[in-house]
Amino acid sequence: MKKALAGVMAAAFLAGAGTALGAEGWRDMPNLHSSGVDFLGGEHRFNAAGENHGAFEWKGRLKDAAPEDGHNVYVLVRVESHGWVRYNGKQRKTVPLHHSNWDGAQRYTDDAEIKACRDRGSLHPDNCSHTKRYSSGR
């Protein structure tokens, strides 16, 4: 009887662990593109409450797609409709980015937006990709 109970408990534990790991998996993001900038191979996930601040975690490669123009590129991210946070790339390069964004007033983040932009200086407006919106479905 004890062996059967131990087997049932072990199976329940492993099933729960598998469910928890599956819920936190990375999801693919479509590539973001605008004139002079690409964000490629992006992935995101919404962390559970208490893990990494319950953050929207994202990663990908930011590419200066027009290296001869002399302009830098960047990614903008915002969560829970707060202000945009800027992550700069490097001129004439493709750089890996991996960051987490969260709302400190909440236990977890459940909606986020991201877009890739080219900084065209102070005389011209920057150009950005379409904004992609994500929700955890919580």
Summary of the structure (lengths in Angstrom):
residues: 138
radius of gyration: 19.6
end to end distance: 39.6
largest distance: 78.3
contacts: 403
relative contact order: 0.20
helix: 20%
strand: 43%
